Amino acid sequence: MTAHNPLVPTGGDHWPDVDPPWRLRLLSAYDSATRAVARINLPGAVALCDTAGRAANLARVQGPSTSDIAALFDWLPPGDRGRVARDISAQRVKNRLAIALVLGDRTADLARLVRWPDEAARRALVESPSGVVIVACHIGAFFGVRAALHGVGRSVFMLRDMMKADAAARAGVLKRAVDGLRAGELVVATLDGPGGTSTREVTCLGRRVAFRRGPFTLTRLTGAPIVPVACAWTPHHHIEMRVGPPIARPSRTDLDAVGFEDDMAARTAQWFDAYLRAEPQEMWPNTLRHYLAAPRVDASPE
């Protein structure tokens, strides 16, 4: 039995799912149409996507089933499972709109939807005098992280954009991130994306999963704090940028490099575990399936 989430294959493997050319062409046409509608009325386009996603889930065209929700979030009352499934389906369509805007070089438009519910957290993050490693997962309004940091008045290095297949190229990207952090940049890393190596298993939502090791290596090498973030679509069709407190560094001083990074990964997993337990509707359908495929903490390894 594997000890890691299939969403984060080890050894720098590519994504397990590759879209066929016909689907890529279809998505490109859909994105072009979406951007045209959003140019006329962006809030209206978001509202339309929300309605379409909910209707598609009710018609069982897309989105998770209530049984999928129950399998991962088994503490949810039965009456809440359908609501969460519909929220996830609506989120998926709204996220496609966000992707279309980002791919169309219209991040500034998407940024108009962003709200920071905690002004003190915003100031602490954006106005930090030193570099910060910002970590996110494929949950919620994921592309809102990019929009929230658009035009903040300081340099932002999106590590996700720079993933490379071979070790030499990854080392170059890591050096670029280290130099950026030492110069006071914000570095954004995705914990469950492709490229790079994985941590040892951590626990999230009662499953044995793994994160990408890169951000924890960065904080070990530079001393920069790790700050977890998540974005969420609001009922009023805005995007909230939710900022967690910096992840505490290990109290033990005898840890080697791997031990330090794995300890930080486990602490980070605890924050995302608590967040998703409180906000199960933030799960992506694909992320939900990958978590369901990951081994349970109470399961015996083969």
C-alpha positions as protocol buffer text, in pm:
chain_id: "A"
residue {
  index: 1
  type: MET
  ca { x: 0 y: 0 z: 0 }
}
residue {
  index: 2
  type: THR
  ca { x: 145 y: 337 z: -93 }
}
residue {
  index: 3
  type: ALA
  ca { x: 207 y: 589 z: 183 }
}
residue {
  index: 4
  type: HIS
  ca { x: 154 y: 898 z: -30 }
}
residue {
  index: 5
  type: ASN
  ca { x: -130 y: 1072 z: -200 }
}
residue {
  index: 6
  type: PRO
  ca { x: -141 y: 997 z: -575 }
}
residue {
  index: 7
  type: LEU
  ca { x: -177 y: 1371 z: -634 }
}
residue {
  index: 8
  type: VAL
  ca { x: 187 y: 1416 z: -542 }
}
residue {
  index: 9
  type: PRO
  ca { x: 386 y: 1145 z: -726 }
}
residue {
  index: 10
  type: THR
  ca { x: 741 y: 1115 z: -602 }
}
residue {
  index: 11
  type: GLY
  ca { x: 1056 y: 1156 z: -806 }
}
residue {
  index: 12
  type: GLY
  ca { x: 937 y: 1452 z: -1013 }
}
residue {
  index: 13
  type: ASP
  ca { x: 681 y: 1256 z: -1213 }
}
residue {
  index: 14
  type: HIS
  ca { x: 439 y: 1441 z: -1437 }
}
residue {
  index: 15
  type: TRP
  ca { x: 70 y: 1477 z: -1357 }
}
residue {
  index: 16
  type: PRO
  ca { x: -103 y: 1138 z: -1378 }
}
residue {
  index: 17
  type: ASP
  ca { x: -384 y: 1281 z: -1592 }
}
residue {
  index: 18
  type: VAL
  ca { x: -299 y: 1429 z: -1932 }
}
residue {
  index: 19
  type: ASP
  ca { x: -574 y: 1598 z: -2129 }
}
residue {
  index: 20
  type: PRO
  ca { x: -617 y: 1474 z: -2487 }
}
residue {
  index: 21
  type: PRO
  ca { x: -577 y: 1738 z: -2762 }
}
residue {
  index: 22
  type: TRP
  ca { x: -949 y: 1755 z: -2836 }
}
residue {
  index: 23
  type: ARG
  ca { x: -1026 y: 1843 z: -2474 }
}
residue {
  index: 24
  type: LEU
  ca { x: -755 y: 2110 z: -2466 }
}
residue {
  index: 25
  type: ARG
  ca { x: -906 y: 2271 z: -2778 }
}
residue {
  index: 26
  type: LEU
  ca { x: -1250 y: 2257 z: -2623 }
}
residue {
  index: 27
  type: LEU
  ca { x: -1128 y: 2417 z: -2302 }
}
residue {
  index: 28
  type: SER
  ca { x: -947 y: 2687 z: -2497 }
}
residue {
  index: 29
  type: ALA
  ca { x: -1268 y: 2776 z: -2682 }
}
residue {
  index: 30
  type: TYR
  ca { x: -1462 y: 2772 z: -2355 }
}
residue {
  index: 31
  type: ASP
  ca { x: -1205 y: 2997 z: -2188 }
}
residue {
  index: 32
  type: SER
  ca { x: -1222 y: 3248 z: -2474 }
}
residue {
  index: 33
  type: ALA
  ca { x: -1600 y: 3265 z: -2447 }
}
residue {
  index: 34
  type: THR
  ca { x: -1580 y: 3296 z: -2068 }
}
residue {
  index: 35
  type: ARG
  ca { x: -1335 y: 3585 z: -2089 }
}
residue {
  index: 36
  type: ALA
  ca { x: -1563 y: 3765 z: -2333 }
}
residue {
  index: 37
  type: VAL
  ca { x: -1859 y: 3737 z: -2096 }
}
residue {
  index: 38
  type: ALA
  ca { x: -1646 y: 3837 z: -1796 }
}
residue {
  index: 39
  type: ARG
  ca { x: -1530 y: 4149 z: -1980 }
}
residue {
  index: 40
  type: ILE
  ca { x: -1891 y: 4265 z: -2003 }
}
residue {
  index: 41
  type: ASN
  ca { x: -1989 y: 4186 z: -1644 }
}
residue {
  index: 42
  type: LEU
  ca { x: -1742 y: 3998 z: -1424 }
}
residue {
  index: 43
  type: PRO
  ca { x: -1962 y: 3966 z: -1109 }
}
residue {
  index: 44
  type: GLY
  ca { x: -2249 y: 3853 z: -1329 }
}
residue {
  index: 45
  type: ALA
  ca { x: -2026 y: 3594 z: -1496 }
}
residue {
  index: 46
  type: VAL
  ca { x: -1926 y: 3455 z: -1154 }
}
residue {
  index: 47
  type: ALA
  ca { x: -2291 y: 3436 z: -1047 }
}
residue {
  index: 48
  type: LEU
  ca { x: -2380 y: 3256 z: -1371 }
}
residue {
  index: 49
  type: CYS
  ca { x: -2098 y: 3004 z: -1316 }
}
residue {
  index: 50
  type: ASP
  ca { x: -2219 y: 2945 z: -960 }
}
residue {
  index: 51
  type: THR
  ca { x: -2573 y: 2870 z: -1077 }
}
residue {
  index: 52
  type: ALA
  ca { x: -2452 y: 2647 z: -1361 }
}
residue {
  index: 53
  type: GLY
  ca { x: -2230 y: 2444 z: -1129 }
}
residue {
  index: 54
  type: ARG
  ca { x: -2507 y: 2381 z: -878 }
}
residue {
  index: 55
  type: ALA
  ca { x: -2749 y: 2281 z: -1151 }
}
residue {
  index: 56
  type: ALA
  ca { x: -2492 y: 2044 z: -1300 }
}
residue {
  index: 57
  type: ASN
  ca { x: -2446 y: 1874 z: -964 }
}
residue {
  index: 58
  type: LEU
  ca { x: -2820 y: 1836 z: -910 }
}
residue {
  index: 59
  type: ALA
  ca { x: -2841 y: 1681 z: -1257 }
}
residue {
  index: 60
  type: ARG
  ca { x: -2542 y: 1457 z: -1170 }
}
residue {
  index: 61
  type: VAL
  ca { x: -2349 y: 1590 z: -1466 }
}
residue {
  index: 62
  type: GLN
  ca { x: -2043 y: 1692 z: -1265 }
}
residue {
  index: 63
  type: GLY
  ca { x: -1906 y: 1729 z: -917 }
}
residue {
  index: 64
  type: PRO
  ca { x: -1878 y: 1481 z: -631 }
}
residue {
  index: 65
  type: SER
  ca { x: -2158 y: 1258 z: -511 }
}
residue {
  index: 66
  type: THR
  ca { x: -2292 y: 1269 z: -158 }
}
residue {
  index: 67
  type: SER
  ca { x: -2134 y: 927 z: -102 }
}
residue {
  index: 68
  type: ASP
  ca { x: -1791 y: 1072 z: -191 }
}
residue {
  index: 69
  type: ILE
  ca { x: -1848 y: 1353 z: 58 }
}
residue {
  index: 70
  type: ALA
  ca { x: -1958 y: 1107 z: 326 }
}
residue {
  index: 71
  type: ALA
  ca { x: -1654 y: 884 z: 266 }
}
residue {
  index: 72
  type: LEU
  ca { x: -1405 y: 1161 z: 343 }
}
residue {
  index: 73
  type: PHE
  ca { x: -1604 y: 1391 z: 570 }
}
residue {
  index: 74
  type: ASP
  ca { x: -1786 y: 1121 z: 764 }
}
residue {
  index: 75
  type: TRP
  ca { x: -1866 y: 1358 z: 1052 }
}
residue {
  index: 76
  type: LEU
  ca { x: -2093 y: 1571 z: 833 }
}
residue {
  index: 77
  type: PRO
  ca { x: -2467 y: 1528 z: 901 }
}
residue {
  index: 78
  type: PRO
  ca { x: -2646 y: 1361 z: 606 }
}
residue {
  index: 79
  type: GLY
  ca { x: -2841 y: 1679 z: 536 }
}
residue {
  index: 80
  type: ASP
  ca { x: -2518 y: 1877 z: 481 }
}
residue {
  index: 81
  type: ARG
  ca { x: -2359 y: 1638 z: 233 }
}
residue {
  index: 82
  type: GLY
  ca { x: -2568 y: 1741 z: -65 }
}
residue {
  index: 83
  type: ARG
  ca { x: -2505 y: 2108 z: 9 }
}
residue {
  index: 84
  type: VAL
  ca { x: -2129 y: 2051 z: 23 }
}
residue {
  index: 85
  type: ALA
  ca { x: -2139 y: 1856 z: -305 }
}
residue {
  index: 86
  type: ARG
  ca { x: -2327 y: 2142 z: -475 }
}
residue {
  index: 87
  type: ASP
  ca { x: -2085 y: 2399 z: -332 }
}
residue {
  index: 88
  type: ILE
  ca { x: -1789 y: 2202 z: -469 }
}
residue {
  index: 89
  type: SER
  ca { x: -1951 y: 2173 z: -811 }
}
residue {
  index: 90
  type: ALA
  ca { x: -2025 y: 2548 z: -821 }
}
residue {
  index: 91
  type: GLN
  ca { x: -1668 y: 2620 z: -713 }
}
residue {
  index: 92
  type: ARG
  ca { x: -1535 y: 2408 z: -997 }
}
residue {
  index: 93
  type: VAL
  ca { x: -1713 y: 2616 z: -1263 }
}
residue {
  index: 94
  type: LYS
  ca { x: -1613 y: 2945 z: -1098 }
}
residue {
  index: 95
  type: ASN
  ca { x: -1253 y: 2825 z: -1083 }
}
residue {
  index: 96
  type: ARG
  ca { x: -1262 y: 2758 z: -1456 }
}
residue {
  index: 97
  type: LEU
  ca { x: -1354 y: 3124 z: -1499 }
}
residue {
  index: 98
  type: ALA
  ca { x: -1058 y: 3221 z: -1280 }
}
residue {
  index: 99
  type: ILE
  ca { x: -826 y: 3000 z: -1486 }
}
residue {
  index: 100
  type: ALA
  ca { x: -954 y: 3160 z: -1807 }
}
residue {
  index: 101
  type: LEU
  ca { x: -876 y: 3506 z: -1673 }
}
residue {
  index: 102
  type: VAL
  ca { x: -526 y: 3409 z: -1558 }
}
residue {
  index: 103
  type: LEU
  ca { x: -445 y: 3235 z: -1888 }
}
residue {
  index: 104
  type: GLY
  ca { x: -578 y: 3537 z: -2074 }
}
residue {
  index: 105
  type: ASP
  ca { x: -339 y: 3769 z: -1889 }
}
residue {
  index: 106
  type: ARG
  ca { x: -626 y: 3924 z: -1697 }
}
residue {
  index: 107
  type: THR
  ca { x: -512 y: 3858 z: -1343 }
}
residue {
  index: 108
  type: ALA
  ca { x: -580 y: 4225 z: -1265 }
}
residue {
  index: 109
  type: ASP
  ca { x: -949 y: 4166 z: -1343 }
}
residue {
  index: 110
  type: LEU
  ca { x: -959 y: 3865 z: -1112 }
}
residue {
  index: 111
  type: ALA
  ca { x: -787 y: 4071 z: -842 }
}
residue {
  index: 112
  type: ARG
  ca { x: -1089 y: 4302 z: -833 }
}
residue {
  index: 113
  type: LEU
  ca { x: -1285 y: 4018 z: -675 }
}
residue {
  index: 114
  type: VAL
  ca { x: -1035 y: 3959 z: -392 }
}
residue {
  index: 115
  type: ARG
  ca { x: -1111 y: 4056 z: -34 }
}
residue {
  index: 116
  type: TRP
  ca { x: -884 y: 4019 z: 271 }
}
residue {
  index: 117
  type: PRO
  ca { x: -1106 y: 3949 z: 574 }
}
residue {
  index: 118
  type: ASP
  ca { x: -816 y: 3998 z: 817 }
}
residue {
  index: 119
  type: GLU
  ca { x: -639 y: 4329 z: 759 }
}
residue {
  index: 120
  type: ALA
  ca { x: -377 y: 4258 z: 1024 }
}
residue {
  index: 121
  type: ALA
  ca { x: -287 y: 3929 z: 852 }
}
residue {
  index: 122
  type: ARG
  ca { x: -268 y: 4107 z: 517 }
}
residue {
  index: 123
  type: ARG
  ca { x: -31 y: 4370 z: 652 }
}
residue {
  index: 124
  type: ALA
  ca { x: 185 y: 4111 z: 830 }
}
residue {
  index: 125
  type: LEU
  ca { x: 220 y: 3913 z: 507 }
}
residue {
  index: 126
  type: VAL
  ca { x: 250 y: 4187 z: 247 }
}
residue {
  index: 127
  type: GLU
  ca { x: 455 y: 4429 z: 455 }
}
residue {
  index: 128
  type: SER
  ca { x: 691 y: 4174 z: 609 }
}
residue {
  index: 129
  type: PRO
  ca { x: 1046 y: 4316 z: 592 }
}
residue {
  index: 130
  type: SER
  ca { x: 1189 y: 3972 z: 515 }
}
residue {
  index: 131
  type: GLY
  ca { x: 1113 y: 3697 z: 268 }
}
residue {
  index: 132
  type: VAL
  ca { x: 814 y: 3470 z: 327 }
}
residue {
  index: 133
  type: VAL
  ca { x: 734 y: 3122 z: 191 }
}
residue {
  index: 134
  type: ILE
  ca { x: 360 y: 3118 z: 116 }
}
residue {
  index: 135
  type: VAL
  ca { x: 216 y: 2768 z: 78 }
}
residue {
  index: 136
  type: ALA
  ca { x: -119 y: 2669 z: -74 }
}
residue {
  index: 137
  type: CYS
  ca { x: -299 y: 2353 z: -187 }
}
residue {
  index: 138
  type: HIS
  ca { x: -539 y: 2275 z: -472 }
}
residue {
  index: 139
  type: ILE
  ca { x: -845 y: 2368 z: -273 }
}
residue {
  index: 140
  type: GLY
  ca { x: -1092 y: 2655 z: -282 }
}
residue {
  index: 141
  type: ALA
  ca { x: -1038 y: 2945 z: -522 }
}
residue {
  index: 142
  type: PHE
  ca { x: -677 y: 2836 z: -574 }
}
residue {
  index: 143
  type: PHE
  ca { x: -595 y: 3089 z: -848 }
}
residue {
  index: 144
  type: GLY
  ca { x: -714 y: 3364 z: -616 }
}
residue {
  index: 145
  type: VAL
  ca { x: -376 y: 3345 z: -440 }
}
residue {
  index: 146
  type: ARG
  ca { x: -210 y: 3484 z: -751 }
}
residue {
  index: 147
  type: ALA
  ca { x: -478 y: 3750 z: -784 }
}
residue {
  index: 148
  type: ALA
  ca { x: -453 y: 3848 z: -416 }
}
residue {
  index: 149
  type: LEU
  ca { x: -79 y: 3911 z: -450 }
}
residue {
  index: 150
  type: HIS
  ca { x: -117 y: 4097 z: -779 }
}
residue {
  index: 151
  type: GLY
  ca { x: 0 y: 4454 z: -740 }
}
residue {
  index: 152
  type: VAL
  ca { x: 93 y: 4430 z: -371 }
}
residue {
  index: 153
  type: GLY
  ca { x: 396 y: 4649 z: -426 }
}
residue {
  index: 154
  type: ARG
  ca { x: 668 y: 4390 z: -371 }
}
residue {
  index: 155
  type: SER
  ca { x: 827 y: 4113 z: -571 }
}
residue {
  index: 156
  type: VAL
  ca { x: 641 y: 3779 z: -581 }
}
residue {
  index: 157
  type: PHE
  ca { x: 800 y: 3462 z: -719 }
}
residue {
  index: 158
  type: MET
  ca { x: 545 y: 3198 z: -818 }
}
residue {
  index: 159
  type: LEU
  ca { x: 739 y: 2875 z: -771 }
}
residue {
  index: 160
  type: ARG
  ca { x: 452 y: 2676 z: -925 }
}
residue {
  index: 161
  type: ASP
  ca { x: 516 y: 2842 z: -1261 }
}
residue {
  index: 162
  type: MET
  ca { x: 875 y: 2722 z: -1266 }
}
residue {
  index: 163
  type: MET
  ca { x: 843 y: 2345 z: -1214 }
}
residue {
  index: 164
  type: LYS
  ca { x: 1106 y: 2155 z: -1412 }
}
residue {
  index: 165
  type: ALA
  ca { x: 1133 y: 1789 z: -1500 }
}
residue {
  index: 166
  type: ASP
  ca { x: 1500 y: 1719 z: -1428 }
}
residue {
  index: 167
  type: ALA
  ca { x: 1704 y: 1757 z: -1111 }
}
residue {
  index: 168
  type: ALA
  ca { x: 1948 y: 2014 z: -1253 }
}
residue {
  index: 169
  type: ALA
  ca { x: 1669 y: 2247 z: -1362 }
}
residue {
  index: 170
  type: ARG
  ca { x: 1493 y: 2207 z: -1027 }
}
residue {
  index: 171
  type: ALA
  ca { x: 1815 y: 2298 z: -847 }
}
residue {
  index: 172
  type: GLY
  ca { x: 1831 y: 2618 z: -1052 }
}
residue {
  index: 173
  type: VAL
  ca { x: 1476 y: 2708 z: -956 }
}
residue {
  index: 174
  type: LEU
  ca { x: 1549 y: 2633 z: -590 }
}
residue {
  index: 175
  type: LYS
  ca { x: 1850 y: 2866 z: -601 }
}
residue {
  index: 176
  type: ARG
  ca { x: 1635 y: 3137 z: -759 }
}
residue {
  index: 177
  type: ALA
  ca { x: 1383 y: 3100 z: -476 }
}
residue {
  index: 178
  type: VAL
  ca { x: 1654 y: 3104 z: -209 }
}
residue {
  index: 179
  type: ASP
  ca { x: 1806 y: 3420 z: -356 }
}
residue {
  index: 180
  type: GLY
  ca { x: 1462 y: 3578 z: -374 }
}
residue {
  index: 181
  type: LEU
  ca { x: 1380 y: 3502 z: -11 }
}
residue {
  index: 182
  type: ARG
  ca { x: 1712 y: 3643 z: 105 }
}
residue {
  index: 183
  type: ALA
  ca { x: 1633 y: 3957 z: -96 }
}
residue {
  index: 184
  type: GLY
  ca { x: 1294 y: 3989 z: 75 }
}
residue {
  index: 185
  type: GLU
  ca { x: 1064 y: 3839 z: -189 }
}
residue {
  index: 186
  type: LEU
  ca { x: 742 y: 3651 z: -134 }
}
residue {
  index: 187
  type: VAL
  ca { x: 776 y: 3298 z: -272 }
}
residue {
  index: 188
  type: VAL
  ca { x: 454 y: 3107 z: -341 }
}
residue {
  index: 189
  type: ALA
  ca { x: 473 y: 2727 z: -346 }
}
residue {
  index: 190
  type: THR
  ca { x: 205 y: 2463 z: -404 }
}
residue {
  index: 191
  type: LEU
  ca { x: 222 y: 2173 z: -162 }
}
residue {
  index: 192
  type: ASP
  ca { x: 35 y: 1921 z: -379 }
}
residue {
  index: 193
  type: GLY
  ca { x: 157 y: 2004 z: -727 }
}
residue {
  index: 194
  type: PRO
  ca { x: 391 y: 1831 z: -971 }
}
residue {
  index: 195
  type: GLY
  ca { x: 769 y: 1850 z: -981 }
}
residue {
  index: 196
  type: GLY
  ca { x: 1031 y: 1782 z: -718 }
}
residue {
  index: 197
  type: THR
  ca { x: 1050 y: 1526 z: -440 }
}
residue {
  index: 198
  type: SER
  ca { x: 805 y: 1451 z: -161 }
}
residue {
  index: 199
  type: THR
  ca { x: 818 y: 1465 z: 214 }
}
residue {
  index: 200
  type: ARG
  ca { x: 763 y: 1160 z: 426 }
}
residue {
  index: 201
  type: GLU
  ca { x: 399 y: 1092 z: 491 }
}
residue {
  index: 202
  type: VAL
  ca { x: 195 y: 1340 z: 688 }
}
residue {
  index: 203
  type: THR
  ca { x: -160 y: 1313 z: 819 }
}
residue {
  index: 204
  type: CYS
  ca { x: -445 y: 1518 z: 675 }
}
residue {
  index: 205
  type: LEU
  ca { x: -815 y: 1433 z: 700 }
}
residue {
  index: 206
  type: GLY
  ca { x: -726 y: 1095 z: 844 }
}
residue {
  index: 207
  type: ARG
  ca { x: -522 y: 998 z: 536 }
}
residue {
  index: 208
  type: ARG
  ca { x: -152 y: 934 z: 485 }
}
residue {
  index: 209
  type: VAL
  ca { x: -43 y: 1184 z: 222 }
}
residue {
  index: 210
  type: ALA
  ca { x: 272 y: 1368 z: 120 }
}
residue {
  index: 211
  type: PHE
  ca { x: 363 y: 1725 z: 33 }
}
residue {
  index: 212
  type: ARG
  ca { x: 626 y: 1864 z: -197 }
}
residue {
  index: 213
  type: ARG
  ca { x: 951 y: 1910 z: -9 }
}
residue {
  index: 214
  type: GLY
  ca { x: 1057 y: 2234 z: -181 }
}
residue {
  index: 215
  type: PRO
  ca { x: 898 y: 2495 z: 50 }
}
residue {
  index: 216
  type: PHE
  ca { x: 1029 y: 2322 z: 362 }
}
residue {
  index: 217
  type: THR
  ca { x: 1378 y: 2311 z: 214 }
}
residue {
  index: 218
  type: LEU
  ca { x: 1351 y: 2684 z: 144 }
}
residue {
  index: 219
  type: THR
  ca { x: 1262 y: 2771 z: 502 }
}
residue {
  index: 220
  type: ARG
  ca { x: 1543 y: 2549 z: 632 }
}
residue {
  index: 221
  type: LEU
  ca { x: 1800 y: 2714 z: 406 }
}
residue {
  index: 222
  type: THR
  ca { x: 1689 y: 3074 z: 455 }
}
residue {
  index: 223
  type: GLY
  ca { x: 1506 y: 3090 z: 787 }
}
residue {
  index: 224
  type: ALA
  ca { x: 1206 y: 3247 z: 610 }
}
residue {
  index: 225
  type: PRO
  ca { x: 873 y: 3169 z: 777 }
}
residue {
  index: 226
  type: ILE
  ca { x: 618 y: 2940 z: 615 }
}
residue {
  index: 227
  type: VAL
  ca { x: 269 y: 3093 z: 601 }
}
residue {
  index: 228
  type: PRO
  ca { x: -25 y: 2875 z: 485 }
}
residue {
  index: 229
  type: VAL
  ca { x: -300 y: 3043 z: 284 }
}
residue {
  index: 230
  type: ALA
  ca { x: -627 y: 2944 z: 122 }
}
residue {
  index: 231
  type: CYS
  ca { x: -871 y: 3135 z: -96 }
}
residue {
  index: 232
  type: ALA
  ca { x: -1247 y: 3080 z: -90 }
}
residue {
  index: 233
  type: TRP
  ca { x: -1540 y: 3195 z: -300 }
}
residue {
  index: 234
  type: THR
  ca { x: -1789 y: 3388 z: -87 }
}
residue {
  index: 235
  type: PRO
  ca { x: -2170 y: 3381 z: -118 }
}
residue {
  index: 236
  type: HIS
  ca { x: -2142 y: 3730 z: -271 }
}
residue {
  index: 237
  type: HIS
  ca { x: -1908 y: 3593 z: -544 }
}
residue {
  index: 238
  type: HIS
  ca { x: -1592 y: 3752 z: -413 }
}
residue {
  index: 239
  type: ILE
  ca { x: -1269 y: 3568 z: -327 }
}
residue {
  index: 240
  type: GLU
  ca { x: -1147 y: 3576 z: 33 }
}
residue {
  index: 241
  type: MET
  ca { x: -774 y: 3548 z: 92 }
}
residue {
  index: 242
  type: ARG
  ca { x: -742 y: 3361 z: 422 }
}
residue {
  index: 243
  type: VAL
  ca { x: -401 y: 3373 z: 587 }
}
residue {
  index: 244
  type: GLY
  ca { x: -292 y: 3137 z: 861 }
}
residue {
  index: 245
  type: PRO
  ca { x: -31 y: 3209 z: 1128 }
}
residue {
  index: 246
  type: PRO
  ca { x: 332 y: 3122 z: 1047 }
}
residue {
  index: 247
  type: ILE
  ca { x: 404 y: 2754 z: 1098 }
}
residue {
  index: 248
  type: ALA
  ca { x: 607 y: 2701 z: 1414 }
}
residue {
  index: 249
  type: ARG
  ca { x: 958 y: 2574 z: 1360 }
}
residue {
  index: 250
  type: PRO
  ca { x: 1068 y: 2252 z: 1535 }
}
residue {
  index: 251
  type: SER
  ca { x: 1159 y: 2295 z: 1900 }
}
residue {
  index: 252
  type: ARG
  ca { x: 1415 y: 2017 z: 1876 }
}
residue {
  index: 253
  type: THR
  ca { x: 1765 y: 2126 z: 1780 }
}
residue {
  index: 254
  type: ASP
  ca { x: 1902 y: 1781 z: 1700 }
}
residue {
  index: 255
  type: LEU
  ca { x: 1704 y: 1724 z: 1378 }
}
residue {
  index: 256
  type: ASP
  ca { x: 1890 y: 1668 z: 1054 }
}
residue {
  index: 257
  type: ALA
  ca { x: 1778 y: 1836 z: 731 }
}
residue {
  index: 258
  type: VAL
  ca { x: 1521 y: 1570 z: 644 }
}
residue {
  index: 259
  type: GLY
  ca { x: 1387 y: 1560 z: 999 }
}
residue {
  index: 260
  type: PHE
  ca { x: 1348 y: 1939 z: 1008 }
}
residue {
  index: 261
  type: GLU
  ca { x: 1160 y: 1945 z: 677 }
}
residue {
  index: 262
  type: ASP
  ca { x: 933 y: 1655 z: 767 }
}
residue {
  index: 263
  type: ASP
  ca { x: 850 y: 1814 z: 1101 }
}
residue {
  index: 264
  type: MET
  ca { x: 754 y: 2139 z: 924 }
}
residue {
  index: 265
  type: ALA
  ca { x: 545 y: 1942 z: 674 }
}
residue {
  index: 266
  type: ALA
  ca { x: 354 y: 1769 z: 955 }
}
residue {
  index: 267
  type: ARG
  ca { x: 281 y: 2103 z: 1121 }
}
residue {
  index: 268
  type: THR
  ca { x: 163 y: 2250 z: 793 }
}
residue {
  index: 269
  type: ALA
  ca { x: -63 y: 1949 z: 735 }
}
residue {
  index: 270
  type: GLN
  ca { x: -226 y: 2016 z: 1071 }
}
residue {
  index: 271
  type: TRP
  ca { x: -329 y: 2365 z: 956 }
}
residue {
  index: 272
  type: PHE
  ca { x: -481 y: 2238 z: 630 }
}
residue {
  index: 273
  type: ASP
  ca { x: -649 y: 1953 z: 817 }
}
residue {
  index: 274
  type: ALA
  ca { x: -821 y: 2198 z: 1052 }
}
residue {
  index: 275
  type: TYR
  ca { x: -912 y: 2428 z: 763 }
}
residue {
  index: 276
  type: LEU
  ca { x: -1073 y: 2156 z: 552 }
}
residue {
  index: 277
  type: ARG
  ca { x: -1259 y: 2007 z: 846 }
}
residue {
  index: 278
  type: ALA
  ca { x: -1413 y: 2349 z: 902 }
}
residue {
  index: 279
  type: GLU
  ca { x: -1461 y: 2419 z: 528 }
}
residue {
  index: 280
  type: PRO
  ca { x: -1523 y: 2084 z: 351 }
}
residue {
  index: 281
  type: GLN
  ca { x: -1684 y: 2264 z: 56 }
}
residue {
  index: 282
  type: GLU
  ca { x: -1337 y: 2397 z: -33 }
}
residue {
  index: 283
  type: MET
  ca { x: -1229 y: 2057 z: -166 }
}
residue {
  index: 284
  type: TRP
  ca { x: -1173 y: 2024 z: -540 }
}
residue {
  index: 285
  type: PRO
  ca { x: -1333 y: 1714 z: -699 }
}
residue {
  index: 286
  type: ASN
  ca { x: -993 y: 1582 z: -810 }
}
residue {
  index: 287
  type: THR
  ca { x: -835 y: 1655 z: -473 }
}
residue {
  index: 288
  type: LEU
  ca { x: -1125 y: 1476 z: -304 }
}
residue {
  index: 289
  type: ARG
  ca { x: -1072 y: 1167 z: -520 }
}
residue {
  index: 290
  type: HIS
  ca { x: -700 y: 1164 z: -451 }
}
residue {
  index: 291
  type: TYR
  ca { x: -756 y: 1185 z: -77 }
}
residue {
  index: 292
  type: LEU
  ca { x: -1007 y: 901 z: -98 }
}
residue {
  index: 293
  type: ALA
  ca { x: -743 y: 695 z: -280 }
}
residue {
  index: 294
  type: ALA
  ca { x: -478 y: 765 z: -15 }
}
residue {
  index: 295
  type: PRO
  ca { x: -433 y: 513 z: 270 }
}
residue {
  index: 296
  type: ARG
  ca { x: -618 y: 574 z: 592 }
}
residue {
  index: 297
  type: VAL
  ca { x: -406 y: 651 z: 895 }
}
residue {
  index: 298
  type: ASP
  ca { x: -551 y: 349 z: 1075 }
}
residue {
  index: 299
  type: ALA
  ca { x: -483 y: 114 z: 780 }
}
residue {
  index: 300
  type: SER
  ca { x: -190 y: -127 z: 805 }
}
residue {
  index: 301
  type: PRO
  ca { x: 75 y: -80 z: 533 }
}
residue {
  index: 302
  type: GLU
  ca { x: 140 y: -376 z: 309 }
}
